[in-house]
Amino acid sequence: MPNDFVTLNALCGELNAALAGARIDKIYMPEDDEITIAVRAGGTNRSLVVSCNAQNPRIHFTDRKKQNPVNAPSFCMLLRKFLSGATIESCRMLGEDRIFCIDVLSRNEMRDTLRLMLVAEMTGRYSNILLVDSATMRVKDVLKQASFDTATKRCLLPGAQYSLPPQSKIKLSDAQGILDHIRAYVGGSLSAHLLSFIGGMAPSTVNEAIRRAGLTDRPPALSEDSAQRLAAEIQEAADIRNSPDYAPCASVKNGVCDDFFAMPYPSSGLEFRRFDTLSEAVDACVGERDAAERKRKHVKHLVKACRGLIAKNQKKLEKCLARKQDAESAEKNRIFGELLTSSLHSIKRGDKVARVPDYYLDGCPIVEIPLDVTLSPQQNAAQYYKKYAKQKRTAKLVDDQIAECRDMLEYLQSVQTFIDGCESAEDIADIERELEDAGAIRVGKPQKGARKPKPTSPALYDIDGFTVAAGRNNIQNEKLTFKTANGGDIWLHAKNSHGSHVIVFAEGKTVPNEVIAKAAAIAAYRSEAAGSDKAQVDYTARKNVKHHPCGKPGMVLYTVYNSIAVKPDAMSDHELKHN
């Protein structure tokens, strides 16, 4: 991805045209390294995303909505204090590096004018967001604080003097310096030579400049004309937005937008999709990928806790099965005890083995029974009877423990399915409570004064006039099936798969087969069978569904049912989004 000065400078010019004179209405911080600024520009409300995520730093407009935390972080509160109601004067790049600056005109509590800079340093793993006083160049606050950043050689703390990261390479504005270094090429990789001294250009941008200059990556030598052409192409790339070649686009892999470009790069050999603006291209590329990465990050502790508890129960189950196998030898100990009792007269104290006839077998063959030399023959017989009684008791207890382990594993596998389907912070909070009840994690007490997350509701759909509800987790499944639904409502669940309970609220009417089929598609989509072409879904009247004896939430038994084969479908057109 050419996340370099060339591309960001073009994006900056585009955003400057859209944001100059805009008013900042609200500021949110949905992620710990990302802010969203709601602005009013040109009579239109827009959302600007500024992210300093180490793997994916970016700035662009978006229509995507994210769940905001219940309590705003302190950095977000400071931005709201200084920037709410402020006016954006301009957007510009600092130091010909990947540093984006939004100049803001604001006022303090005394209505005095303040000029501030919202600085987004999009420099890979050192990316950061800062609020700087334009008059003093002092940092008011910084998202990722560091008393001294060894990489950038700067202090990143509130009150510190703001300075740009040191730049050891030639800036793109130094046309003569670039030409002189191009003339110094003596062979080898031309792209590597350019990247060694030019700052602000990604490898893909350098390769494209070489191609546009009519050169290869390993020319034997560069003539003066070739050097001049290459320098001119680099200069044009630095101001690509004002070039006739400016054409915002995104590379496409497997039908999905992958990387964004200020213009197509034929040298990359990629397929490109055009966009009206570079901001749209950025949003198309990073939106779904960022959502997937964020989700993995947010549920990582849940996945780890759930897997840990599954491993613990699997180990316990293995031990229980081994104990059961051992207990199955109980009958052998009873027989040994009886054979010893019937032959006490032929056994002497101190014998290591008793050789006695086994009258349980045809022909009464002689069997050898190990003895404890410290015990009398009668005591050895009693010892075998004691082992028999203990193993019989163990067998019953182990059977109960095996059933308990298997029920717990079944339940935890259903929790795993719902972790994969988490859609919001509230969904995560619900599953945290589930795992806390299961003993997998400990959720600390909320801070004093902190607002509690709102309880979540099942996903609701309107299908041909019937309301359909689908549980998002086991707690919702339990409540939906046994507290919300009536006996005559239709209950659906993917066959032999973990997933949502789906209810079609009949309200005394006969539910058409078409409605049942669509509800079954939802049940299949919200289950482990979501990725299959066809899935079997069971459905029955709610009155036929009973609690599972194990008592785990969401686990049920049902015997009277029908099945239908459907293609999993989110039925998003029928979903009631406002719920």
C-alpha positions in Angstrom: 0.0 0.0 0.0 1.5 3.4 -1.0 0.8 5.0 2.3 3.5 7.6 1.5 3.8 11.4 1.2 2.8 11.2 -2.4 -0.5 9.6 -1.8 -1.3 11.3 1.5 -0.4 14.7 0.0 -3.0 14.1 -2.7 -5.5 13.0 0.0 -4.7 16.1 2.0 -5.4 18.4 -0.9 -8.7 16.6 -1.4 -9.7 16.9 2.3 -8.6 20.5 2.5 -11.1 21.4 -0.3 -13.9 19.6 1.5 -13.1 20.7 5.1 -11.9 24.3 4.8 -14.5 26.3 6.8 -16.2 23.3 8.2 -17.5 23.3 11.8 -16.7 20.5 14.2 -19.9 19.3 15.9 -18.9 16.2 17.8 -15.9 14.0 18.6 -16.0 10.3 19.4 -13.3 7.7 20.2 -14.7 4.3 19.2 -11.2 2.7 19.4 -8.3 3.3 21.7 -6.2 4.5 18.7 -8.9 6.1 16.5 -11.1 9.2 16.7 -14.2 10.1 14.6 -14.9 13.8 14.0 -18.5 14.8 13.0 -18.2 17.9 10.9 -20.7 20.2 9.1 -19.2 21.2 5.7 -21.0 22.7 2.8 -24.4 22.1 4.3 -23.7 18.4 4.7 -22.9 16.4 7.8 -19.9 14.1 7.4 -17.7 11.8 9.6 -14.0 12.1 9.4 -11.9 9.1 10.7 -8.4 9.7 12.0 -6.6 6.5 13.0 -3.1 6.0 14.4 -3.4 2.2 14.3 0.1 0.8 13.9 -0.9 -1.6 11.1 -3.4 0.7 9.4 -2.9 4.5 10.0 -5.3 6.5 7.9 -7.5 9.6 7.6 -10.7 9.7 5.4 -14.4 10.3 5.3 -16.7 7.4 6.1 -20.4 6.4 6.4 -19.6 3.4 8.5 -20.9 3.5 12.1 -19.0 2.2 15.1 -20.0 1.4 18.6 -18.7 4.0 21.0 -17.6 3.1 24.5 -19.9 3.8 27.4 -17.4 6.1 29.0 -15.3 8.4 26.7 -11.5 8.2 27.2 -9.7 11.2 28.7 -8.1 12.1 25.3 -11.5 12.2 23.7 -12.8 14.4 26.5 -9.9 16.9 26.0 -10.5 17.0 22.3 -14.2 17.7 23.0 -13.2 20.5 25.3 -11.0 22.3 22.8 -12.5 21.4 19.4 -16.3 21.1 19.9 -17.8 24.0 17.9 -14.5 24.9 16.4 -13.9 25.8 12.8 -11.4 24.0 10.5 -9.3 26.5 8.7 -7.2 24.2 6.5 -5.6 20.8 6.1 -1.9 20.5 5.2 1.1 18.2 5.4 4.0 18.9 7.8 7.6 18.4 6.9 6.9 16.6 3.6 6.4 13.5 5.7 3.4 11.3 6.5 2.2 13.9 9.0 -1.3 15.3 8.5 -2.2 18.6 10.2 -5.7 20.1 10.6 -5.6 23.8 11.6 -8.5 24.7 13.9 -9.8 28.0 15.1 -11.4 27.6 18.5 -12.3 29.5 21.7 -11.6 28.8 25.3 -14.0 29.3 28.3 -13.3 33.0 28.3 -14.2 33.2 24.6 -10.6 34.0 23.7 -9.5 32.8 20.3 -7.3 29.7 20.2 -5.5 28.4 17.2 -4.8 24.7 17.5 -3.3 21.9 15.3 -4.7 18.4 15.3 -1.7 16.4 14.1 -2.0 12.9 12.8 1.4 11.2 12.4 0.7 8.2 10.1 4.2 6.7 10.4 3.6 3.0 10.8 4.2 1.7 14.3 5.1 5.2 15.5 1.7 6.6 14.4 0.2 9.0 16.9 -2.5 11.8 17.3 -1.6 15.0 19.0 -3.4 18.3 19.8 -0.9 21.2 19.6 -1.1 24.9 20.4 -0.2 26.7 17.2 1.1 29.8 18.9 3.5 28.1 21.3 3.9 24.7 19.5 3.3 23.1 22.9 1.5 19.7 23.1 -1.8 20.0 24.9 -2.3 16.2 24.8 -1.1 13.2 22.9 -2.8 9.8 22.4 0.3 7.7 22.8 2.4 9.3 25.5 6.1 8.7 25.8 8.6 10.5 28.0 11.2 10.0 25.3 10.6 8.2 22.0 13.9 6.5 21.1 12.9 6.2 17.5 11.7 9.7 16.9 14.1 11.3 19.5 11.2 13.4 20.8 9.3 13.8 24.1 5.6 13.1 23.5 3.9 14.4 26.7 1.4 17.2 27.4 3.3 20.5 27.8 6.3 19.3 25.7 7.6 21.3 22.7 6.3 19.8 19.5 8.9 19.0 16.9 8.8 17.0 13.7 10.5 13.6 13.6 14.0 13.8 12.2 14.2 13.2 8.4 17.5 12.0 7.0 16.4 11.7 3.4 16.0 14.3 0.6 12.6 16.0 0.5 10.6 15.7 -2.7 10.7 19.5 -3.0 14.5 19.4 -3.4 14.4 19.0 -7.2 18.1 19.7 -7.7 19.2 17.3 -4.9 17.0 14.5 -6.4 18.5 15.1 -9.8 22.1 15.0 -8.4 21.5 11.7 -6.7 19.9 10.2 -9.7 23.0 11.2 -11.7 25.1 9.3 -9.1 23.5 6.0 -10.0 26.2 3.5 -10.9 24.3 0.3 -11.4 22.3 -2.3 -9.6 18.6 -1.8 -8.6 17.5 1.7 -9.6 14.4 1.5 -7.3 16.7 0.6 -4.3 19.0 3.5 -5.2 16.1 6.0 -5.2 14.6 4.7 -2.0 17.9 5.0 -0.3 17.9 8.8 -0.5 14.4 10.0 -1.4 11.9 10.4 1.5 8.1 10.3 1.1 7.9 7.6 -1.6 6.8 4.0 -1.2 8.4 1.3 -3.3 5.3 0.9 -5.5 5.4 4.7 -6.2 9.1 4.6 -7.1 8.6 1.6 -9.4 5.8 3.4 -11.2 8.0 6.6 -11.6 10.7 4.5 -13.2 8.2 2.9 -15.6 6.7 6.2 -16.6 10.2 7.5 -17.3 10.6 4.7 -19.8 13.3 2.9 -17.7 13.9 -0.5 -16.2 14.8 -1.3 -12.7 18.3 -2.3 -13.7 19.5 -0.1 -16.5 23.2 -0.4 -17.3 23.6 3.4 -16.9 21.6 6.5 -16.9 22.0 9.2 -19.6 21.4 12.8 -18.7 18.1 12.7 -20.6 17.0 9.6 -18.7 18.0 11.2 -15.4 16.0 14.4 -16.3 12.9 12.3 -17.2 13.0 10.3 -14.0 13.4 13.5 -11.9 10.5 15.0 -13.7 8.3 12.0 -13.0 9.2 12.1 -9.3 8.3 15.8 -9.2 5.0 15.1 -10.9 4.2 12.3 -8.5 4.9 14.6 -5.5 2.0 16.8 -6.8 -0.1 14.1 -8.4 -3.4 15.7 -7.4 -2.8 18.6 -9.8 -1.7 16.2 -12.6 -4.0 15.1 -15.4 -3.1 11.5 -14.4 -4.8 11.9 -11.0 -7.3 9.1 -10.8 -8.2 7.8 -7.3 -8.5 4.0 -7.4 -8.1 0.8 -5.4 -6.4 -2.4 -6.3 -8.8 -5.4 -6.4 -8.0 -8.9 -5.3 -10.6 -11.7 -5.4 -13.3 -9.0 -6.0 -12.4 -7.1 -2.8 -10.7 -3.7 -2.7 -7.2 -4.2 -1.2 -4.9 -1.1 -1.5 -5.6 2.5 -2.4 -3.7 4.6 -5.0 -3.7 8.2 -6.3 -3.6 6.8 -9.8 -3.4 3.3 -11.3 0.1 1.7 -11.2 0.4 -0.5 -14.3 3.9 -1.5 -13.1 2.2 -3.4 -10.2 0.3 -5.7 -12.5 -2.8 -5.3 -10.4 -6.5 -4.8 -11.3 -7.9 -1.4 -10.3 -11.3 0.0 -9.5 -11.9 3.7 -10.0 -13.4 6.0 -7.3 -14.6 9.6 -7.4 -12.3 10.6 -4.5 -9.3 9.1 -2.8 -11.1 9.2 0.5 -13.7 6.8 -0.9 -11.0 4.5 -2.1 -9.3 4.5 1.4 -12.7 3.8 3.0 -13.4 0.9 0.6 -10.1 -0.7 1.2 -9.8 -0.4 5.0 -13.4 -0.6 6.2 -14.1 -4.3 6.2 -10.5 -5.2 7.0 -10.3 -2.8 9.9 -13.6 -4.1 11.3 -12.3 -7.7 11.2 -9.0 -6.7 12.9 -10.8 -4.7 15.6 -13.2 -7.6 16.3 -10.3 -10.0 16.7 -8.7 -7.6 19.1 -11.8 -7.0 21.1 -12.7 -10.7 21.5 -9.2 -12.0 21.9 -9.6 -12.4 25.7 -12.9 -14.2 25.2 -11.5 -16.6 22.7 -8.5 -17.3 25.0 -10.7 -17.8 28.0 -13.2 -20.0 26.2 -10.4 -22.2 24.6 -8.7 -22.5 28.0 -11.9 -23.7 29.7 -12.6 -26.1 26.8 -9.0 -27.6 27.2 -9.5 -27.9 30.9 -12.8 -29.8 30.5 -11.4 -32.0 27.8 -8.5 -33.0 30.1 -11.0 -33.6 32.9 -13.1 -35.8 30.5 -10.1 -37.8 29.6 -9.3 -38.5 33.2 -12.9 -39.4 33.9 -12.9 -41.9 31.0 -9.7 -43.4 32.3 -11.2 -43.8 35.8 -14.3 -45.3 34.3 -12.3 -47.8 32.4 -10.5 -48.7 35.6 -13.8 -49.0 37.5 -15.0 -51.5 34.9 -12.6 -54.0 36.5 -14.7 -54.0 39.6 -16.4 -57.3 38.8 -13.0 -58.9 38.5 -12.1 -57.8 42.1 -15.4 -59.2 43.4 -14.7 -62.6 41.8 -11.2 -62.6 43.2 -12.6 -61.9 46.6 -15.1 -64.8 46.3 -12.5 -67.3 45.0 -10.2 -66.4 47.8 -13.0 -66.8 50.4 -13.9 -70.3 49.0 -10.2 -71.5 49.1 -8.9 -70.0 52.4 -7.9 -73.4 53.6 -5.4 -73.8 50.8 -3.8 -70.4 51.2 -1.0 -69.6 53.7 0.0 -66.2 55.2 3.0 -64.9 53.3 2.0 -66.4 50.0 2.6 -63.9 47.1 0.1 -65.7 44.8 -2.9 -67.8 45.4 -3.6 -70.5 42.9 -7.3 -71.4 43.1 -9.9 -73.0 40.8 -12.1 -70.5 39.0 -15.6 -72.0 39.2 -17.0 -69.2 37.2 -15.4 -70.7 34.1 -16.1 -74.0 32.4 -13.7 -76.7 33.6 -12.7 -74.7 36.7 -9.3 -73.7 35.5 -6.6 -72.7 38.0 -6.1 -68.9 38.2 -3.4 -66.9 39.9 -4.6 -64.1 42.3 -1.9 -61.6 43.5 -1.7 -61.4 47.4 -0.4 -58.9 49.9 2.2 -60.8 51.9 1.6 -58.6 54.9 -2.1 -59.6 55.2 -3.8 -62.8 56.1 -5.8 -64.8 53.5 -9.0 -63.5 55.0 -7.7 -59.9 54.9 -6.6 -60.3 51.3 -10.2 -61.4 50.4 -11.6 -58.5 52.3 -9.2 -56.1 50.4 -10.6 -57.3 47.1 -14.2 -56.8 48.3 -13.2 -53.3 49.5 -11.8 -52.5 46.1 -14.9 -53.8 44.4 -17.2 -51.6 46.6 -15.0 -48.5 46.0 -15.0 -49.0 42.2 -18.7 -49.4 42.1 -19.2 -46.1 43.9 -16.6 -44.5 41.6 -18.3 -45.8 38.5 -21.5 -44.0 39.3 -19.7 -40.7 40.2 -17.6 -40.9 37.1 -20.7 -41.4 34.9 -22.1 -38.1 36.4 -18.8 -36.3 35.9 -18.5 -37.5 32.3 -22.0 -36.3 31.5 -21.2 -32.9 33.2 -18.0 -32.5 31.2 -19.7 -33.3 27.9 -22.6 -30.9 28.6 -20.0 -28.2 29.5 -18.0 -28.8 26.3 -21.2 -28.6 24.3 -22.1 -25.3 26.0 -18.7 -23.8 25.5 -18.7 -24.7 21.8 -21.9 -22.8 21.5 -20.3 -19.8 23.3 -17.4 -20.0 20.7 -20.0 -19.7 17.9 -21.5 -16.5 19.5 -18.0 -15.0 20.1 -17.4 -15.3 16.3 -20.7 -13.5 15.7 -20.2 -10.6 18.1 -21.4 -7.3 16.6 -21.1 -4.7 19.4 -19.6 -3.9 22.8 -22.8 -5.0 24.4 -22.6 -8.4 22.7 -19.1 -8.8 24.1 -20.3 -7.8 27.6 -23.0 -10.4 27.5 -20.5 -13.1 26.6 -18.1 -11.9 29.3 -20.9 -12.4 31.8 -21.6 -15.9 30.4 -17.9 -16.9 30.7 -17.7 -15.3 34.2 -20.7 -17.5 35.3 -18.9 -20.5 33.7 -15.7 -19.7 35.7 -13.6 -18.9 32.7 -12.9 -15.2 33.5 -13.3 -12.7 36.2 -15.0 -9.4 35.2 -13.9 -6.7 37.6 -16.3 -4.4 39.3 -17.2 -1.3 37.2 -15.5 1.9 38.3 -17.5 4.2 40.6 -19.8 6.4 38.5 -19.2 4.4 35.3 -22.3 3.7 33.3 -23.2 0.1 32.8 -23.6 -1.2 29.2 -27.2 -1.4 28.1 -28.6 -4.9 28.0 -28.7 -6.1 24.4 -31.8 -7.3 22.6 -32.3 -10.1 20.1 -32.0 -9.3 16.4 -35.5 -8.5 15.1 -36.9 -9.0 11.6 -40.2 -8.2 9.9 -41.0 -11.1 7.5 -44.2 -10.8 5.6 -45.9 -9.2 8.5 -44.6 -11.6 11.1 -42.0 -10.5 13.7 -39.0 -12.9 13.9 -36.4 -12.7 16.7 -33.0 -14.3 16.8 -30.8 -14.6 20.0 -27.3 -13.2 19.8 -25.9 -15.3 22.7 -27.0 -18.1 25.0 -28.5 -15.7 27.6 -30.7 -14.2 24.9 -31.6 -17.6 23.6 -32.7 -18.7 27.1 -34.8 -15.6 27.6 -36.2 -15.6 24.1 -37.3 -19.2 24.2 -38.6 -19.6 27.7 -39.7 -16.1 28.8 -40.6 -14.1 25.6 -42.1 -16.7 23.3 -45.5 -18.3 23.8 -46.3 -22.0 23.4 -47.8 -21.6 19.9 -44.9 -19.6 18.4 -42.6 -21.3 16.0 -39.1 -22.2 17.4 -36.2 -22.8 15.0 -32.6 -24.0 15.4 -29.9 -25.2 13.0 -29.8 -29.0 13.2 -26.8 -30.5 15.0 -25.1 -27.0 15.1 -24.5 -24.4 17.7 -26.2 -21.1 17.0 -29.2 -18.8 17.6 -32.7 -19.7 18.8 -35.1 -18.1 16.3 -38.7 -17.4 17.1 -41.5 -16.6 14.7 -44.2 -14.9 16.8 -47.4 -16.4 15.5 -49.8 -14.2 17.5 -52.6 -16.8 17.1 -52.2 -17.0 13.3 -51.0 -19.8 11.1 -47.4 -19.2 10.0 -47.0 -19.7 6.2 -44.3 -22.0 4.9 -42.6 -19.1 3.2 -42.1 -17.3 6.5 -40.8 -20.5 8.1 -38.3 -20.9 5.3 -37.0 -17.3 5.6 -36.7 -17.7 9.4 -34.9 -21.0 8.9 -32.4 -19.2 6.6 -31.8 -16.7 9.5 -31.3 -19.6 11.9 -28.8 -21.3 9.5 -26.9 -18.0 9.0 -26.6 -17.4 12.7 -25.1 -20.8 13.4 -22.0 -22.9 12.7 -23.6 -23.8 9.3 -23.4 -20.2 8.1 -20.7 -21.0 5.5 -22.4 -24.0 3.9 -24.5 -24.0 0.7 -27.4 -25.9 2.4 -28.2 -26.4 6.0 -30.8 -28.4 7.8 -32.9 -26.4 10.3 -35.3 -28.0 12.8 -38.6 -26.2 13.7 -41.4 -26.9 16.1 -43.9 -25.3 18.3 -42.3 -23.5 21.2 -44.3 -25.7 23.7 -42.3 -28.8 22.5 -39.0 -27.3 23.6 -37.8 -28.1 27.1 -34.9 -27.1 29.3 -31.8 -29.3 29.2 -31.2 -31.2 32.5 -27.7 -29.7 32.7 -29.3 -26.3 33.3 -26.8 -24.4 31.1 -28.4 -21.3 29.4 -29.6 -21.8 25.9 -29.3 -25.6 26.0 -32.6 -27.4 25.2 -34.2 -30.7 24.3 -37.0 -31.2 21.8 -38.4 -34.4 20.2 -41.5 -33.4 18.1 -40.2 -31.4 15.1 -39.9 -31.0 11.3 -36.8 -30.2 9.3 -36.2 -27.9 6.3 -33.1 -27.5 4.1 -32.3 -23.9 3.4 -29.4 -21.7 2.2 -28.1 -19.6 5.1 -29.2 -15.9 4.5 -28.7 -12.9 6.8 -32.1 -11.5 5.6 -30.6 -8.0 6.1 -33.4 -6.5 4.0 -35.9 -7.7 6.6 -33.9 -6.7 9.7 -35.3 -3.9 11.9 -32.1 -1.9 12.2 -33.5 0.6 14.7 -33.7 -2.2 17.3 
